[in-house]
């Protein structure tokens, strides 16, 4: 981080100097801990569902690195003077239920009185130091798998505008609340070169991190990307979160859209996701095996959406 002098520690495997999803610290030769934290304002109206989604989202960084989350701590900002405490109770219950599903122990937390409601968790996971999956290990020829559809940011914006129907809200809510646990376990079983979870920077923003400081590029097949029903129509209507425009502006020099790619594609591919899927890079042979395994789990919409290329280096090309 610019302007800060970070003391060197030989046991810090992943820290400030990388673009990875979480920090990793070696405790012994065969044990390291993964540490991450995330919290945000409500993305759905139902407090219980918000709690489930926030917990799944916070756990996602550990899963992206191939680790097993073991403990968590609640982070709560709550407007106690203007909001019924029952709302907070439902949020925490949702988070607790998701932690129970993940077999993660809640060990405490911290709360502050705040005019704006926010909830999330800090999470600690474990992993063998030799089994860490970074976002920087992709090699030319790899296939790219995305395990969840895109469009949560756009749908959530539509929810806030009271434009999304109940079916759409229900579908997106369940996907956001779905853990990346099984997908993480399967990628470790099959063996992969790199992985990241797709969250606030959108698919293309996180894909840029996979090629940053590496001599590779990426080709994304727009027509192969799984997308939530309704999100394309909302994008055409201009129902797009501000984060998508910031993501596009930040990575404009890195991403190129080929002729024939639909006009709505940048809004979808840069759409900031909440509790999005894993973006996994592995050999074509292993990608086929992994995709078959994913389709037998909760990730039935997982798809091969692109490949790692040798040229052009440092670029992402989106084609039809």
N, C-alpha and C positions, 0 to 999 in steps of 0.2 A: 504494500500500500504506500503510495507516494507520500513523502513527508514524514513517515514514521520509520524509526530504526527498530527493526525486528531482531531480537537476539537470536543467534544461531543455536540450534539444538540438533545434534546428530540423530536423535530419535524421532524427529519430526519428519515423517515420510511425505505427507502432503500438507501444504500450508498456504500462506498468502501468495507465494510466487507462482501458483498454478491456477488454472481456470476450472478446477474440479468442483464437484458438488459438495464436498465436505472435507474437514480436516482429518488426518490420520496420524496417530502417534503410536510408536512402537513401545510396548511395555516389556516384552521378552522376545526371544528369537522366534517364538511361534505364536505370539499374541500381540495384536494391535487394537487400539480403540478408534472408532470413527465418531466424530462429533459434529453435530449440525444443529441449527436453530431456524425456525421460521414461524411467522405469525402474520395475520392480515385481517382486514375487515370482512364482514359477511358477504358471501357470494351468492347465497340463496336465502330465501325468507324463513325457512323452517330452522329454528335454533338447533334442534337435535341433529339435523342433516349437516348444518354448518360445522358442528363439532366433529362429526365423522370425517368430513372432507378435510378440515384443518389438520386432523391427526394423520390421515392418510398422506397428505401432502408433506408433512414434516418428516414422516418415516421414509419418504421416497428417496431422499438423498443417500441414506444408508443402503437401501436396496440397489440404487444405481451403481454403487461401488462394489456390489457383490457381498455386502456384509449382512450380519444379523443384528437388528436392533434389540437391545436388552432392557434399557431403562429410559424413562422420559420424565420431564418436568413441565407442568402447565405454565403457560404465560398468558395472563389475563389483563386486559384493559377494559374496565366496565364503568358505565355511567350510572352509579348507584342511586343518584338523586332523581333520575328521570326514567329509569328502566326497571321493570319488575325483576326481582332477584330470581324468580322462577325461570326466566329466560336464560340466565347464567347457569342455573341448575341443569337445564336441558342441554345446553352446549357442552357442559362438562360430562354429562352422561353420554352424549354422542361420542366425545373423544375417548372416554373410558371404554366404551363398548368396542371401539376400533382398536384400542391398545390391547384389549383382551383377545380379540381375534388374532392380533399379531404376536401374541404371547410376550408382550412387553410390560414391564412392571412400572407403574407410576410411583415415583419416589418423593414427590413434592411439587413445588412450584412457587410462583410469585404473582401477586396481583396489585394493580394500582387503580385508583379512581381516575377515570379518563372520560372526557366528553364523547369520545368516539369508541364504540365497541370494537375490540380486537381480541383474537384468540389464536393460539398456536402452541408449539411445544419445542423444548430443546430435547434432543435425542442422543443417546450414546449407544453405539453398536460395537460389535467385535468382529474381527476377521484375522486370518493368518496373514502376516506381512507379505508372503509370496503369492497370495491369491487376490490382492487388491485389483479391481478393474478400474482403470483410469479412463478419462475421456480422450486421451491423446495417443492411443496405441494402434489406431486404424492403419491399414496398409492398402496400397492399390490392388484392386481386384475384389476387395471385400464387398459384400452386400450389406445394405442398411435395412434393419427391421425397426418399424415403429409399432409399439404394442397397444396403443389406444388411439381413438380418433381425435382429430383436431376440432377446435371451434368452441371450447368452453368459455373463453373470454368474450366472444361475440354473443353466445347464448346467455351468459350471465348479464351482459349489458342489456339484452332484450328482456330478461327477467326484471331488471330494475325499472325498465320502461313499461312494464306490464304488457309486453308484446308476445311473450312465449306461452304456448298452450301447455296444459298439464302433462301431456304425454312427453313433450320435448323436455320439460323441466325434470320429469321423473327419470328419463333416460340419461340425461347429462349428470344429474345428481348421483345416480348409482355408479356411473363410470368414474366420477371424481372421487367417490367414496371407496372405490375398489383399490385394494392394496396392490403394489407392484411386487409383493412378496414372492408369489409363485413364479413370475417372469424372471426375477432375480435368481431364484434357485435353479431354474431351468438353464439360464445362460451360464451359470457356473458348472452345471453338469455337462453341458455340451462343449463349453470352452469358447470364449470370444476374445476379440482383440481390444475393444473399447466400448464404453457405454456412458450415457448421460441421461438424466431424466429431463423431459421437456416441460418447462414451467414458464416463468415470467418473461423470458426472452423470446419465446415462441420457438417453433421447430427450426427455423432458419438461424435464429440467434444462437441457439445451443449447438446447431451443426457447425456454425462458424467457430465456436470454441474448440470443436474437435479437430479442426485443421489449422488453428492458430499456432504459429511457430513450428509447423510441420510441413514437409515438402510434399503435400498432397492436395487434392481438390475433391469436390463432391459433385455428383450429378443426381438431381432429384427428379423423379418421374411424377409430375403433378397428378396425372390421371390415376396413379396407384396409391396416392395418399388417402387413408381413411378419414372421412369427414362426417361430423354429426349432421343428421338431417335437419334442415332449416337454417344452418349457419351460412350457407352460400347465399340464400335469399336475403337473410338479414344483412350480409355484407354488401349485397347489391343495393340495399336500401340505405346504406350508410350507417347501420347500427354496429359500429366498430369501436372498441375501447381505445382510449388515448394511448395506452401502452403499445398498441400495434404500430401506430405512427412513429412513436419514439424508437421502437425496435427497427423499423424500416430506415429511418434517418441515420441511426447509428451504424448500420451495416450496409449502407447503400453502395459503398465502394467494393464490397466483397461479393455481393450477390447479383447475378445477371439472369434475366428472364428472357427465354427464347421467344421468337415470333410464334404466335399461335397459342401461347399460354393464356388462359382466361384472365380477364381484367380483375376478377375478384381474388385471384390466387395470392397476390402479395398480402392482402388483408388476412386471409386464412393462414398462410404459412408463417406470418409474423405475429399472429394472434397470441397474446400472452395466456398461457394455460395455467389452470389451477389443478394440482394433483394429476398432471399429464402422465403419459406413458413413458416407457424407456425407449431410447434411440440406441440401438445396438449394432455394432460393426463386427462382422465375422466372415469367414470364408463362405463362398457360395454353397459348398457342400454342407457345412454346419448350419448355415442359415436355413436351408431346406428342412433339416432335421428339427431345428429349434422352432420354426414356424409351425410344423406339424404338432409339436408338443404344446405350443401356446394355444393352438386352436382347440385342444382338448380341455383347456382350462377356462378361466373367465376372460381370456383375451382372444375371443373368436374373431375380432376385427383386425387383429395384428396382420401386418402386410410388409412385404419387401418394397420399399419406396425409393430406392436409389442404390448407388454404388460409390465406392471410393475410387478416384481416378488419379493417375500420375500427372496429368496436365488438364487444364491450367492450374499450376500450383497456387494455393491460397485463395482459390475462387470456388464459389458454389454456382453451378449452372442449373437453373430450373427449366426443364423441357416438358413437352406435352406428355 
